[in-house]
């Protein structure tokens, strides 16, 4: 058990390194640091709403009786809804509160940071659960690949990019993409698929997530010098709205 606890601490190195990297993006902004800490803490507590959402969805699904007639549909429902959607949606909600509160000044990179930090908090909490369900190697690999953070980065990038392109509400797309990737990972690990090579897809997804986390440092280091990523994300949209109101005589 002591070895597993040591593995747990090692697994926290990559998620916490990313957290402090994102947190220090605005060294003199105390409110930003406070928001980052609150998001990390909220992420740690997401196990409760994730369980509640998943439990409710499972009850509704069982009432339909579809799972008994079509086991394959139940397999997909479990992977993409009960596991993936429940986690990705709940990870976004704490970030959404911070995004709305800082609407006038939040940047492209800030939005990515918020969705990622919420996911890091959930990753840290979930790692404790896996200590009792897996082995030393799996615990460390989960920490190194830091997949929840990668899902948060993907979600945040898609949402921020959507707002930059003046898409009215890109949030569903961001949640959908991260859910599909997450769900594919869980599906291909399911033992119900039998002795197949589907697990190789999960390994590939894990490797890609590791690559995303590594590339993110280079991306953000460069993007921090680019006004496209550092200027207020909603500035143009608010200006467009003001222009429209003036045109309508409001």
TORKOL-4160 file (C-alpha; in steps of 0.2 Angstrom, whole numbers, padded with zeros to 4 digits, m for minus):
250
<pt num="1" X="0000" Y="0000" Z="0000"/>
<pt num="2" X="0014" Y="0012" Z="0004"/>
<pt num="3" X="0021" Y="0009" Z="m0014"/>
<pt num="4" X="0004" Y="0013" Z="m0021"/>
<pt num="5" X="0004" Y="0029" Z="m0011"/>
<pt num="6" X="0021" Y="0033" Z="m0018"/>
<pt num="7" X="0015" Y="0030" Z="m0036"/>
<pt num="8" X="0000" Y="0041" Z="m0032"/>
<pt num="9" X="0012" Y="0056" Z="m0027"/>
<pt num="10" X="0022" Y="0053" Z="m0043"/>
<pt num="11" X="0007" Y="0053" Z="m0054"/>
<pt num="12" X="0003" Y="0071" Z="m0047"/>
<pt num="13" X="0019" Y="0078" Z="m0054"/>
<pt num="14" X="0013" Y="0081" Z="m0072"/>
<pt num="15" X="m0005" Y="0087" Z="m0068"/>
<pt num="16" X="0001" Y="0099" Z="m0054"/>
<pt num="17" X="0016" Y="0105" Z="m0065"/>
<pt num="18" X="0003" Y="0110" Z="m0078"/>
<pt num="19" X="m0008" Y="0118" Z="m0065"/>
<pt num="20" X="0006" Y="0130" Z="m0059"/>
<pt num="21" X="0011" Y="0133" Z="m0076"/>
<pt num="22" X="m0007" Y="0139" Z="m0081"/>
<pt num="23" X="m0009" Y="0148" Z="m0064"/>
<pt num="24" X="0007" Y="0158" Z="m0066"/>
<pt num="25" X="0001" Y="0165" Z="m0083"/>
<pt num="26" X="m0004" Y="0181" Z="m0074"/>
<pt num="27" X="0008" Y="0183" Z="m0060"/>
<pt num="28" X="0002" Y="0200" Z="m0054"/>
<pt num="29" X="m0017" Y="0196" Z="m0056"/>
<pt num="30" X="m0023" Y="0190" Z="m0038"/>
<pt num="31" X="m0040" Y="0187" Z="m0044"/>
<pt num="32" X="m0034" Y="0176" Z="m0058"/>
<pt num="33" X="m0024" Y="0165" Z="m0046"/>
<pt num="34" X="m0039" Y="0164" Z="m0034"/>
<pt num="35" X="m0050" Y="0158" Z="m0049"/>
<pt num="36" X="m0037" Y="0145" Z="m0053"/>
<pt num="37" X="m0037" Y="0139" Z="m0036"/>
<pt num="38" X="m0056" Y="0138" Z="m0034"/>
<pt num="39" X="m0057" Y="0129" Z="m0051"/>
<pt num="40" X="m0044" Y="0116" Z="m0045"/>
<pt num="41" X="m0054" Y="0114" Z="m0028"/>
<pt num="42" X="m0071" Y="0112" Z="m0038"/>
<pt num="43" X="m0063" Y="0099" Z="m0049"/>
<pt num="44" X="m0058" Y="0089" Z="m0034"/>
<pt num="45" X="m0077" Y="0089" Z="m0029"/>
<pt num="46" X="m0084" Y="0084" Z="m0046"/>
<pt num="47" X="m0085" Y="0066" Z="m0041"/>
<pt num="48" X="m0102" Y="0069" Z="m0033"/>
<pt num="49" X="m0111" Y="0078" Z="m0047"/>
<pt num="50" X="m0103" Y="0066" Z="m0060"/>
<pt num="51" X="m0110" Y="0051" Z="m0050"/>
<pt num="52" X="m0127" Y="0060" Z="m0048"/>
<pt num="53" X="m0128" Y="0064" Z="m0067"/>
<pt num="54" X="m0122" Y="0046" Z="m0072"/>
<pt num="55" X="m0134" Y="0038" Z="m0059"/>
<pt num="56" X="m0149" Y="0048" Z="m0066"/>
<pt num="57" X="m0145" Y="0044" Z="m0084"/>
<pt num="58" X="m0143" Y="0026" Z="m0080"/>
<pt num="59" X="m0160" Y="0024" Z="m0072"/>
<pt num="60" X="m0168" Y="0033" Z="m0086"/>
<pt num="61" X="m0159" Y="0021" Z="m0098"/>
<pt num="62" X="m0164" Y="0006" Z="m0089"/>
<pt num="63" X="m0182" Y="0011" Z="m0089"/>
<pt num="64" X="m0182" Y="0010" Z="m0108"/>
<pt num="65" X="m0176" Y="m0008" Z="m0108"/>
<pt num="66" X="m0165" Y="m0005" Z="m0123"/>
<pt num="67" X="m0150" Y="m0012" Z="m0115"/>
<pt num="68" X="m0158" Y="m0029" Z="m0112"/>
<pt num="69" X="m0163" Y="m0030" Z="m0131"/>
<pt num="70" X="m0147" Y="m0022" Z="m0138"/>
<pt num="71" X="m0132" Y="m0025" Z="m0127"/>
<pt num="72" X="m0120" Y="m0016" Z="m0139"/>
<pt num="73" X="m0131" Y="0000" Z="m0137"/>
<pt num="74" X="m0129" Y="m0002" Z="m0118"/>
<pt num="75" X="m0110" Y="m0004" Z="m0121"/>
<pt num="76" X="m0109" Y="0013" Z="m0131"/>
<pt num="77" X="m0121" Y="0021" Z="m0119"/>
<pt num="78" X="m0110" Y="0017" Z="m0104"/>
<pt num="79" X="m0094" Y="0023" Z="m0112"/>
<pt num="80" X="m0100" Y="0039" Z="m0120"/>
<pt num="81" X="m0114" Y="0045" Z="m0108"/>
<pt num="82" X="m0112" Y="0037" Z="m0091"/>
<pt num="83" X="m0093" Y="0039" Z="m0091"/>
<pt num="84" X="m0087" Y="0052" Z="m0104"/>
<pt num="85" X="m0102" Y="0064" Z="m0105"/>
<pt num="86" X="m0105" Y="0065" Z="m0087"/>
<pt num="87" X="m0087" Y="0069" Z="m0083"/>
<pt num="88" X="m0084" Y="0081" Z="m0098"/>
<pt num="89" X="m0100" Y="0091" Z="m0094"/>
<pt num="90" X="m0097" Y="0092" Z="m0076"/>
<pt num="91" X="m0079" Y="0098" Z="m0078"/>
<pt num="92" X="m0085" Y="0112" Z="m0089"/>
<pt num="93" X="m0098" Y="0119" Z="m0078"/>
<pt num="94" X="m0086" Y="0126" Z="m0064"/>
<pt num="95" X="m0076" Y="0134" Z="m0078"/>
<pt num="96" X="m0092" Y="0141" Z="m0085"/>
<pt num="97" X="m0095" Y="0151" Z="m0069"/>
<pt num="98" X="m0077" Y="0158" Z="m0070"/>
<pt num="99" X="m0079" Y="0162" Z="m0088"/>
<pt num="100" X="m0095" Y="0172" Z="m0086"/>
<pt num="101" X="m0088" Y="0181" Z="m0071"/>
<pt num="102" X="m0073" Y="0187" Z="m0080"/>
<pt num="103" X="m0082" Y="0189" Z="m0097"/>
<pt num="104" X="m0076" Y="0206" Z="m0101"/>
<pt num="105" X="m0057" Y="0202" Z="m0099"/>
<pt num="106" X="m0055" Y="0184" Z="m0102"/>
<pt num="107" X="m0043" Y="0179" Z="m0116"/>
<pt num="108" X="m0042" Y="0164" Z="m0128"/>
<pt num="109" X="m0028" Y="0157" Z="m0117"/>
<pt num="110" X="m0038" Y="0160" Z="m0101"/>
<pt num="111" X="m0053" Y="0150" Z="m0107"/>
<pt num="112" X="m0041" Y="0136" Z="m0111"/>
<pt num="113" X="m0033" Y="0137" Z="m0094"/>
<pt num="114" X="m0050" Y="0137" Z="m0084"/>
<pt num="115" X="m0057" Y="0122" Z="m0093"/>
<pt num="116" X="m0040" Y="0113" Z="m0091"/>
<pt num="117" X="m0038" Y="0117" Z="m0072"/>
<pt num="118" X="m0056" Y="0110" Z="m0068"/>
<pt num="119" X="m0051" Y="0094" Z="m0077"/>
<pt num="120" X="m0034" Y="0093" Z="m0067"/>
<pt num="121" X="m0044" Y="0094" Z="m0051"/>
<pt num="122" X="m0055" Y="0080" Z="m0057"/>
<pt num="123" X="m0039" Y="0070" Z="m0062"/>
<pt num="124" X="m0031" Y="0072" Z="m0045"/>
<pt num="125" X="m0047" Y="0066" Z="m0036"/>
<pt num="126" X="m0050" Y="0051" Z="m0048"/>
<pt num="127" X="m0032" Y="0046" Z="m0046"/>
<pt num="128" X="m0036" Y="0042" Z="m0028"/>
<pt num="129" X="m0050" Y="0030" Z="m0033"/>
<pt num="130" X="m0038" Y="0021" Z="m0045"/>
<pt num="131" X="m0026" Y="0018" Z="m0032"/>
<pt num="132" X="m0038" Y="0005" Z="m0025"/>
<pt num="133" X="m0043" Y="m0002" Z="m0042"/>
<pt num="134" X="m0027" Y="m0004" Z="m0052"/>
<pt num="135" X="m0008" Y="m0006" Z="m0049"/>
<pt num="136" X="0008" Y="0005" Z="m0048"/>
<pt num="137" X="0011" Y="0005" Z="m0066"/>
<pt num="138" X="m0007" Y="0011" Z="m0071"/>
<pt num="139" X="m0007" Y="0024" Z="m0058"/>
<pt num="140" X="0009" Y="0032" Z="m0064"/>
<pt num="141" X="0004" Y="0030" Z="m0082"/>
<pt num="142" X="m0012" Y="0039" Z="m0079"/>
<pt num="143" X="m0003" Y="0053" Z="m0071"/>
<pt num="144" X="0010" Y="0055" Z="m0085"/>
<pt num="145" X="m0003" Y="0054" Z="m0099"/>
<pt num="146" X="m0013" Y="0067" Z="m0089"/>
<pt num="147" X="m0028" Y="0063" Z="m0101"/>
<pt num="148" X="m0041" Y="0073" Z="m0092"/>
<pt num="149" X="m0031" Y="0089" Z="m0094"/>
<pt num="150" X="m0029" Y="0085" Z="m0112"/>
<pt num="151" X="m0048" Y="0084" Z="m0114"/>
<pt num="152" X="m0049" Y="0100" Z="m0105"/>
<pt num="153" X="m0036" Y="0108" Z="m0117"/>
<pt num="154" X="m0046" Y="0102" Z="m0132"/>
<pt num="155" X="m0062" Y="0108" Z="m0125"/>
<pt num="156" X="m0056" Y="0125" Z="m0121"/>
<pt num="157" X="m0047" Y="0127" Z="m0137"/>
<pt num="158" X="m0063" Y="0123" Z="m0147"/>
<pt num="159" X="m0074" Y="0134" Z="m0137"/>
<pt num="160" X="m0062" Y="0149" Z="m0138"/>
<pt num="161" X="m0059" Y="0146" Z="m0156"/>
<pt num="162" X="m0078" Y="0146" Z="m0159"/>
<pt num="163" X="m0080" Y="0162" Z="m0150"/>
<pt num="164" X="m0066" Y="0170" Z="m0160"/>
<pt num="165" X="m0075" Y="0165" Z="m0176"/>
<pt num="166" X="m0091" Y="0173" Z="m0169"/>
<pt num="167" X="m0100" Y="0156" Z="m0167"/>
<pt num="168" X="m0115" Y="0160" Z="m0155"/>
<pt num="169" X="m0112" Y="0145" Z="m0144"/>
<pt num="170" X="m0097" Y="0134" Z="m0147"/>
<pt num="171" X="m0099" Y="0126" Z="m0130"/>
<pt num="172" X="m0109" Y="0110" Z="m0136"/>
<pt num="173" X="m0096" Y="0107" Z="m0149"/>
<pt num="174" X="m0081" Y="0108" Z="m0137"/>
<pt num="175" X="m0090" Y="0096" Z="m0125"/>
<pt num="176" X="m0095" Y="0085" Z="m0139"/>
<pt num="177" X="m0078" Y="0083" Z="m0146"/>
<pt num="178" X="m0070" Y="0080" Z="m0129"/>
<pt num="179" X="m0084" Y="0067" Z="m0125"/>
<pt num="180" X="m0081" Y="0058" Z="m0141"/>
<pt num="181" X="m0063" Y="0056" Z="m0138"/>
<pt num="182" X="m0065" Y="0051" Z="m0120"/>
<pt num="183" X="m0079" Y="0039" Z="m0124"/>
<pt num="184" X="m0069" Y="0030" Z="m0137"/>
<pt num="185" X="m0055" Y="0028" Z="m0125"/>
<pt num="186" X="m0067" Y="0020" Z="m0112"/>
<pt num="187" X="m0076" Y="0010" Z="m0125"/>
<pt num="188" X="m0060" Y="0001" Z="m0132"/>
<pt num="189" X="m0055" Y="m0004" Z="m0114"/>
<pt num="190" X="m0071" Y="m0012" Z="m0111"/>
<pt num="191" X="m0069" Y="m0031" Z="m0107"/>
<pt num="192" X="m0086" Y="m0035" Z="m0115"/>
<pt num="193" X="m0077" Y="m0033" Z="m0132"/>
<pt num="194" X="m0068" Y="m0049" Z="m0128"/>
<pt num="195" X="m0051" Y="m0053" Z="m0134"/>
<pt num="196" X="m0048" Y="m0040" Z="m0147"/>
<pt num="197" X="m0035" Y="m0027" Z="m0151"/>
<pt num="198" X="m0047" Y="m0013" Z="m0148"/>
<pt num="199" X="m0037" Y="m0008" Z="m0133"/>
<pt num="200" X="m0024" Y="m0002" Z="m0145"/>
<pt num="201" X="m0035" Y="0012" Z="m0149"/>
<pt num="202" X="m0036" Y="0017" Z="m0131"/>
<pt num="203" X="m0017" Y="0016" Z="m0130"/>
<pt num="204" X="m0016" Y="0027" Z="m0145"/>
<pt num="205" X="m0028" Y="0040" Z="m0138"/>
<pt num="206" X="m0017" Y="0040" Z="m0122"/>
<pt num="207" X="m0002" Y="0043" Z="m0132"/>
<pt num="208" X="m0010" Y="0057" Z="m0141"/>
<pt num="209" X="m0016" Y="0065" Z="m0125"/>
<pt num="210" X="0002" Y="0065" Z="m0119"/>
<pt num="211" X="0008" Y="0073" Z="m0135"/>
<pt num="212" X="m0006" Y="0086" Z="m0133"/>
<pt num="213" X="0000" Y="0090" Z="m0115"/>
<pt num="214" X="0018" Y="0092" Z="m0121"/>
<pt num="215" X="0014" Y="0102" Z="m0136"/>
<pt num="216" X="0003" Y="0113" Z="m0126"/>
<pt num="217" X="0019" Y="0121" Z="m0117"/>
<pt num="218" X="0026" Y="0126" Z="m0134"/>
<pt num="219" X="0009" Y="0132" Z="m0140"/>
<pt num="220" X="0006" Y="0143" Z="m0125"/>
<pt num="221" X="0023" Y="0150" Z="m0123"/>
<pt num="222" X="0022" Y="0156" Z="m0141"/>
<pt num="223" X="0004" Y="0161" Z="m0140"/>
<pt num="224" X="0007" Y="0172" Z="m0124"/>
<pt num="225" X="0016" Y="0184" Z="m0136"/>
<pt num="226" X="0002" Y="0185" Z="m0149"/>
<pt num="227" X="m0013" Y="0197" Z="m0146"/>
<pt num="228" X="m0025" Y="0185" Z="m0155"/>
<pt num="229" X="m0023" Y="0174" Z="m0139"/>
<pt num="230" X="m0021" Y="0187" Z="m0126"/>
<pt num="231" X="m0033" Y="0200" Z="m0130"/>
<pt num="232" X="m0050" Y="0200" Z="m0122"/>
<pt num="233" X="m0060" Y="0186" Z="m0131"/>
<pt num="234" X="m0077" Y="0194" Z="m0131"/>
<pt num="235" X="m0070" Y="0212" Z="m0135"/>
<pt num="236" X="m0075" Y="0211" Z="m0153"/>
<pt num="237" X="m0091" Y="0202" Z="m0150"/>
<pt num="238" X="m0096" Y="0216" Z="m0138"/>
<pt num="239" X="m0090" Y="0229" Z="m0150"/>
<pt num="240" X="m0101" Y="0221" Z="m0164"/>
<pt num="241" X="m0116" Y="0221" Z="m0152"/>
<pt num="242" X="m0113" Y="0240" Z="m0148"/>
<pt num="243" X="m0112" Y="0244" Z="m0167"/>
<pt num="244" X="m0128" Y="0234" Z="m0170"/>
<pt num="245" X="m0137" Y="0243" Z="m0157"/>
<pt num="246" X="m0131" Y="0260" Z="m0163"/>
<pt num="247" X="m0137" Y="0255" Z="m0181"/>
<pt num="248" X="m0154" Y="0251" Z="m0174"/>
<pt num="249" X="m0154" Y="0268" Z="m0165"/>
<pt num="250" X="m0154" Y="0260" Z="m0148"/>
